[in-house]
Each structure stands twice: as C-alpha cells, then as structure tokens.
Amino acid sequence: MARSAKDATRFTATTPYASAKPQGQFTPAPVHMGHAAPSGETPQQKIARLRAAAARARTGKESNFDAVVRVGRKWA
C-alpha cells in the first residue's frame, strides 16, 4: 500500500508548536529535605534516620483507625 505525503506528515508538529520559541527558562524551586546528614554517617544510620523521618511524616496524616490497624499488624 502506497503512502502519500499527507500520511507521512500526519503526526509531525506544525505551527504554532513547531515554530514557537520557549517562553523562558524553567528554574525549579530548591528542595528542602530537612536537616543535613551528620558527617561520618554510615549507610545503615542514614537508612534508619530517613525511615524515622518518613514515619514521623506519616504519623501526622494518620487517622485513629489507621493507627490501630498499623499496631495490630505488628501483633498479627
């Protein structure tokens, strides 16, 4: 089956997208990860520190029912 030029350019970007100039540079906001890591921290200590920080972040959003389920899973 022969293809026409129309088929070949069907998915090619056309004006205004292909000829548009970028509006400006995107500068992402700096990410603040809390406190800096202590010097001389081992990988195991880093993992424990990050897991504890994640647990503290989750605890603030946790409902009473979710807390009961979480504690119950430790005993199950």
C-alpha atoms as an extended CHARMM CRD file, in Angstrom:
* protein
*
        76  EXT
         1         1  MET       CA              0.0000000000        0.0000000000        0.0000000000  PROA      1               0.0000000000
         2         2  ALA       CA              1.4980000000        3.3010000000       -1.0720000000  PROA      2               0.0000000000
         3         3  ARG       CA              1.7240000000        6.1430000000        1.3790000000  PROA      3               0.0000000000
         4         4  SER       CA              1.1490000000        9.7220000000        0.4870000000  PROA      4               0.0000000000
         5         5  ALA       CA              2.9680000000       12.7730000000        1.7950000000  PROA      5               0.0000000000
         6         6  LYS       CA             -0.1340000000       13.5680000000        3.8050000000  PROA      6               0.0000000000
         7         7  ASP       CA              0.1800000000       10.2750000000        5.7030000000  PROA      7               0.0000000000
         8         8  ALA       CA              3.8920000000       10.7770000000        6.3090000000  PROA      8               0.0000000000
         9         9  THR       CA              3.4180000000       14.1790000000        7.9270000000  PROA      9               0.0000000000
        10        10  ARG       CA              0.2420000000       13.4400000000        9.8260000000  PROA      10              0.0000000000
        11        11  PHE       CA              1.9190000000       13.3340000000       13.2460000000  PROA      11              0.0000000000
        12        12  THR       CA              4.5500000000       15.9990000000       12.6170000000  PROA      12              0.0000000000
        13        13  ALA       CA              4.2100000000       19.0590000000       14.8130000000  PROA      13              0.0000000000
        14        14  THR       CA              3.0020000000       22.1180000000       12.9570000000  PROA      14              0.0000000000
        15        15  THR       CA              2.5570000000       25.7470000000       13.8280000000  PROA      15              0.0000000000
        16        16  PRO       CA              2.2910000000       27.1670000000       16.4800000000  PROA      16              0.0000000000
        17        17  TYR       CA              4.0710000000       24.3720000000       18.3670000000  PROA      17              0.0000000000
        18        18  ALA       CA              6.9090000000       23.6370000000       15.9470000000  PROA      18              0.0000000000
        19        19  SER       CA              7.8650000000       27.2500000000       15.3700000000  PROA      19              0.0000000000
        20        20  ALA       CA              7.1880000000       28.6230000000       18.8530000000  PROA      20              0.0000000000
        21        21  LYS       CA             10.1520000000       29.8460000000       20.8410000000  PROA      21              0.0000000000
        22        22  PRO       CA             10.4630000000       28.8960000000       24.5020000000  PROA      22              0.0000000000
        23        23  GLN       CA              8.9100000000       31.4470000000       26.8220000000  PROA      23              0.0000000000
        24        24  GLY       CA             11.6740000000       31.3360000000       29.4060000000  PROA      24              0.0000000000
        25        25  GLN       CA             13.8820000000       29.1010000000       31.4220000000  PROA      25              0.0000000000
        26        26  PHE       CA             12.2900000000       26.8660000000       33.9980000000  PROA      26              0.0000000000
        27        27  THR       CA             14.0550000000       27.1220000000       37.3260000000  PROA      27              0.0000000000
        28        28  PRO       CA             12.8680000000       24.5310000000       39.8210000000  PROA      28              0.0000000000
        29        29  ALA       CA             12.4840000000       25.5400000000       43.4220000000  PROA      29              0.0000000000
        30        30  PRO       CA             15.1520000000       24.1920000000       45.7580000000  PROA      30              0.0000000000
        31        31  VAL       CA             14.1290000000       21.0630000000       47.6090000000  PROA      31              0.0000000000
        32        32  HSD       CA             14.4990000000       21.1940000000       51.3760000000  PROA      32              0.0000000000
        33        33  MET       CA             14.9720000000       17.7550000000       52.8600000000  PROA      33              0.0000000000
        34        34  GLY       CA             15.0390000000       18.8050000000       56.4900000000  PROA      34              0.0000000000
        35        35  HSD       CA             18.2480000000       18.6230000000       58.4530000000  PROA      35              0.0000000000
        36        36  ALA       CA             21.5550000000       17.8860000000       56.8000000000  PROA      36              0.0000000000
        37        37  ALA       CA             23.1090000000       14.4820000000       57.2980000000  PROA      37              0.0000000000
        38        38  PRO       CA             25.6960000000       14.3010000000       60.0600000000  PROA      38              0.0000000000
        39        39  SER       CA             29.2650000000       13.8070000000       58.9230000000  PROA      39              0.0000000000
        40        40  GLY       CA             30.5880000000       10.2700000000       59.1750000000  PROA      40              0.0000000000
        41        41  GLU       CA             27.1140000000        8.7480000000       58.9650000000  PROA      41              0.0000000000
        42        42  THR       CA             27.0770000000        5.1070000000       57.8890000000  PROA      42              0.0000000000
        43        43  PRO       CA             24.5960000000        3.8790000000       55.2700000000  PROA      43              0.0000000000
        44        44  GLN       CA             22.6980000000        1.9520000000       57.9570000000  PROA      44              0.0000000000
        45        45  GLN       CA             22.3820000000        5.0760000000       60.0930000000  PROA      45              0.0000000000
        46        46  LYS       CA             21.1950000000        7.0600000000       57.0850000000  PROA      46              0.0000000000
        47        47  ILE       CA             18.5070000000        4.4770000000       56.3160000000  PROA      47              0.0000000000
        48        48  ALA       CA             17.3500000000        4.4640000000       59.9410000000  PROA      48              0.0000000000
        49        49  ARG       CA             17.2650000000        8.2820000000       60.0060000000  PROA      49              0.0000000000
        50        50  LEU       CA             15.2890000000        8.5280000000       56.7580000000  PROA      50              0.0000000000
        51        51  ARG       CA             12.8300000000        5.8070000000       57.8130000000  PROA      51              0.0000000000
        52        52  ALA       CA             12.2320000000        7.5790000000       61.1280000000  PROA      52              0.0000000000
        53        53  ALA       CA             11.6220000000       10.8760000000       59.3110000000  PROA      53              0.0000000000
        54        54  ALA       CA              9.1830000000        9.1790000000       56.9330000000  PROA      54              0.0000000000
        55        55  ALA       CA              7.3670000000        7.5740000000       59.8660000000  PROA      55              0.0000000000
        56        56  ARG       CA              7.0420000000       10.9640000000       61.5900000000  PROA      56              0.0000000000
        57        57  ALA       CA              5.6450000000       12.4740000000       58.3900000000  PROA      57              0.0000000000
        58        58  ARG       CA              3.1080000000        9.6610000000       58.0340000000  PROA      58              0.0000000000
        59        59  THR       CA              2.0170000000        9.8210000000       61.6680000000  PROA      59              0.0000000000
        60        60  GLY       CA              0.7060000000       13.3600000000       61.2880000000  PROA      60              0.0000000000
        61        61  LYS       CA             -1.6120000000       12.2940000000       58.4630000000  PROA      61              0.0000000000
        62        62  GLU       CA             -2.7380000000        9.0420000000       60.0700000000  PROA      62              0.0000000000
        63        63  SER       CA             -6.2830000000        8.5740000000       61.3530000000  PROA      63              0.0000000000
        64        64  ASN       CA             -7.0570000000        6.7130000000       64.5760000000  PROA      64              0.0000000000
        65        65  PHE       CA             -8.3150000000        3.7140000000       62.6170000000  PROA      65              0.0000000000
        66        66  ASP       CA             -5.1260000000        3.5810000000       60.5680000000  PROA      66              0.0000000000
        67        67  ALA       CA             -3.0440000000        3.7190000000       63.7480000000  PROA      67              0.0000000000
        68        68  VAL       CA             -4.9920000000        0.7930000000       65.2210000000  PROA      68              0.0000000000
        69        69  VAL       CA             -4.5080000000       -1.2180000000       62.0310000000  PROA      69              0.0000000000
        70        70  ARG       CA             -0.7780000000       -0.4170000000       61.9550000000  PROA      70              0.0000000000
        71        71  VAL       CA             -0.2750000000       -1.5010000000       65.5640000000  PROA      71              0.0000000000
        72        72  GLY       CA             -2.4410000000       -4.5780000000       65.0070000000  PROA      72              0.0000000000
        73        73  ARG       CA             -0.2840000000       -5.6640000000       62.0940000000  PROA      73              0.0000000000
        74        74  LYS       CA              2.7390000000       -5.7790000000       64.3840000000  PROA      74              0.0000000000
        75        75  TRP       CA              0.9260000000       -8.2260000000       66.6590000000  PROA      75              0.0000000000
        76        76  ALA       CA             -0.6240000000      -10.3220000000       63.9030000000  PROA      76              0.0000000000
